[in-house]
């Protein structure tokens, strides 16, 4: 397992964190571990391009409408 050291935490934040850990019946280390794990587990991951293409190929998937407008091209007239 990996280790993590966090420095320069304000005393007030540390005190509140210690209280939070005690309220959950955990050490500060275990409280930090649980917080990190819960945040990582709840963070949605970005789908891969392959997954997006697969999802787009499924029945019922509609592409967004593109408005009809004349194309504009760059001109290089002097």
N, C-alpha and C positions, 0 to 999 in steps of 0.2 A: 504494500500500500504506500501511497505517496504522503508526504507531509507538507503542511502549509503553515507559514508564519505570517502573521499580520501585525504590522507595526503602526505606531502613531494613531491609535484609536483614542479619541477624547475620553477623559475619565468618566464623564457623565454617561456616555454611550456604553462604556464598559460596565458601569454600575447597573444600568438598566438591563444590559444583556445578562449579567450575573443573576439579577432578579428573575428574568424570564426563564433562565435555565433552572433555577431553583423551583419556580412555579411548576415546571414540567417534570421535576424530580430528576434532572440530568446535570451532569457536569457541564461547564462552559464548552469544553471540547466536543462533547456529544451533542450539545445543542447546536453548535456551529455545523457539525457534520450533518445533522438532520435538516437544518435550514438549507445548506448547499444542495443536498440530495433532492429535497422537495422542489427547489427552484429549477434545477437541471431537469428533473422529470416533467415539470409542467411547462417548460419552454418549448413552444412548437418548433419543429425543425423545418427548414425550407425544403420543399420537394425537389428532387433532381429533375433535370430536363427530360430524362427518360420517363419518369413518372408522370410529368405534365403531358408529354406526348401521348402516353398510354391513356391517361384520363380523357384527353381530347378525342381519342379515337373511339371511345365507348359510345354506344347508342344513347341518345338523349342529350348529348353535349352539343350546345349551340354556340357557334362563334359569334362574337359581338358584331353588331351591324356597323358597316363602314358607310359614312354619309357619301352620297353621290356629289362629287364636286370636280370641276375641271382640274386637270393636273396643271401645275405651274412649273415652268422650266426656267432655268437660269439663262439669261441672254448675255451675249458678249459683244453687243453692238457698241460702236464708238460714236 
